[in-house]
Amino acid sequence: MSTPPFLTLPGCARAERVATGRGEFAALRAEPAGPVRGSALLVPGFTGSKEDFIGLLEPLAAAGYRVTAVDQRGQYETGGPDDPGAYAVGELGADVRALTGALAADGLPLHLLGHSFGGQVVREAVLAAAAQGPLPWRSLTLVSTGPGTIDPAEAARTRLLLDALQVMTLEEIWQVMRQLEADSGKPRPRLEPAVAEFLHRRWLANVPRSLSVTGGHLVDAPDRVDELAAVTAGLPVLVLSGERDYAWPVPEQTGMAERLGARRVVVADSGHSPNAERPAETAGALAAFWA
């Protein structure tokens, strides 16, 4: 679960809803004060939200990019139905394509980014778009994501969550997770009260069916990297991660970059969420790549 470094929006950003042909999506949008070089769509991962990118909004806007970070269907302030079919990765990819259509209306080159599970969602969006014609994005960035299933230890923890979702409420699961953290003996980072309250509120706002389906995908995801490489030959691709990662081993992400012929960036002193842990460095790497 990514932890935003802060919650107060910078002056360049606002919260709004993006209307598409597949419904409305909660978003944080940042606007450059000067000339606009391009725009970007940022898609969060499992149990995440648009706030995972809050630290990127100001530096990317300062670099000239109009940025839109969204909650996926079933996440936090977007919501969704109690229908497992709505959260299949292909359906979430179709949501990304619908968001792309809405954001591309401004005529700016649009850069696509997915974090963690969001990386596999945007992969589905790219594969589906390629089957219909030219890709509508200027570049693709995969952040802290991997070619297929998550690391076995993380998969085991995710399966425990999937079992718990069948018999427990989200509040009950939250309390168990907090107790397990306390019993682990590992040092816990000190969080501002507002951030701690947000994490709890965001967890409770998830659609349980969404967690069940998307968590199930993570423990059984197919490797579609070769398919992606075949359709992105003319599209610049960046694979970015921290120095360590509990979900997909960093060497595995490097191997994925090699298979894609992608640029590779490792953000120092960060883990699974460099966008939240080292936002200035991550934004700098993104702006350099997009330019």
Protein Blocks (a to p, Z undefined) as FASTA:
>chain_A
ZZdfbfbdcfkbccdddddfebccdddddddfbdcfbdcdddddehiafklmmmmmmmmm
mnopacdddddehiajlopaddfklmgfklmmmmmmmmmmmmmmnopacddddehjlmmm
mmmmmmmmmmnoccfbfbdcdehiafbdcdfklmmmmmmmmmmmmmpcfklmmmmmmmmm
mmnopacddddfklmmmmmmmmmmpcfklmmmmmmmmmmcccfklmmmmmmmmgccdddd
dfbdfkbcfklmmmmmmmnopacdddehiafklmlmmmmlmmmmmmmmmZZ
